[in-house]
Amino acid sequence: MKKSAFVNPRSKDKDLPILVQAIRAVAQGDSAITPELAFLISRDARPNRPTLSPQERAVLTAYASGATLTAAARRAGVAYGTAREYLERVKRKYAEVGRPAYTKLDLAERVREDRLERDGLT
């Protein structure tokens, strides 16, 4: 899995050794979370988001954008049956976090709520 980090070069409240340590941690596959970011995450009021694989997201976003399941499978580069399994997993994962999605419209709403179409996750 590809990891990334953003370091603000104009940040005057962090000294260079702390920034270097954070960059090294991310380069080794760890995460670097500042106290400010930890606070923002703790205040996140968005609904619970299930953890979706890249393939599940690809099928979900294509399907929820109006494509048929056949077309969504083609866009994701998987077989029709595999795409159907991915959608069933997605529905199950949303139900597990208390946000059931039974229909295509429900799935489209979850994509909008979770901003999956804007996250570059497809």
N, C-alpha and C positions, 0 to 999 in steps of 0.2 A: 504494500500500500504506500502510495506517495504521500509524504508529509511535507508541510510547508510552515513557514512562520513569517510574521511581519515584524520588522524592527523599525521603529521610527527614529531615523537618524537625527532629528531635531529635538529629541527628548532630552531635556536638560536636567531632569530629576533622576536620571539613571547614569551611573558612571560606567565607563568603558569595560571594566572587568565583569560587571554583571551582564552586560549585553553580550560579551564574548562567551560567557558561560551559558547563556540562553541559546545562542547560536550553535554551540557545540552540542548541547543537549538535544536539540531538534535534529541536528545532522546525524546523531547516533540513533535516532528513532524515538527519542523521548519527547515530551512536550514541555514547553516553557510557558507557564501561566503567571502573569504578574498579579499582584494583589488587586489591582484595579480590574483586571479581566475576571478574576475569580469573583469579585463582588458583582460585576455585571451578569455573569453566568448565574449566580445565586438568585438574582432578581428577574431572571428570564420568565416572563409570563406567558410565553407561547405554549400551546398544548404539547403534551408529550409526543415526541417523534419516534417512531420505531426505527430501528437500525435496518436499513435496506442495503442489499448488495448493489454494486453498480449495474448488474444485469437486471435486477428487479426494478431499479429506478428507470433504466432505459425502457423497459417494456411498459411500466406504469405511466411514465410521462408521455410516451407515444400514444398509448391507448387512451389516456385521459384527455389528450389534446384532440381527440375525435377520430383517430385512426381505428380501423377494424383490428381485431386481434391478429388476423393474418398479416396486415400491414405493419403492426407494431412488432410482430415477431421478425419480419423481414428487416425493419430498421435496426433492431437490436442484434441481428445476425444469428438468430436462434430458430429452431423448429417451432411450428405452431403448438405442438403439445408441450414443449418446454416453456413457451410464453404463457400458456394457460396455467401451468404449474407455478410459475413466478407470480402471476396475478393472485392465485389462491393463497400463496405464502404471504403476499403483501396484505391481502384482506385479513388473514389470520393475525399478522403482526399488528395491524391497526386495531383489531379487536382486543388484542392482549394489552394494549396501552389505553384501553377505554374509549377508543374512537372508531367504532365499527364503520366499515364501508362495504355496503352490499351491492351497490349498483355502479355503473360507469359514471353517473353524475356524482355519487358519493366520492368515488376515487378522484374525479376532477377537483372536487372541493378540497380534498386532503392535499392534493398537489399545490393548489393555490394557498391553502393555510400554511403549509410547510415551505412554501416558496421554492419548491423543487425545480420549477421551470427557470428560475432566476439564479439558482445556486451553481449552475454549470455542472450539475451532477448527472446529466444525461449523456 
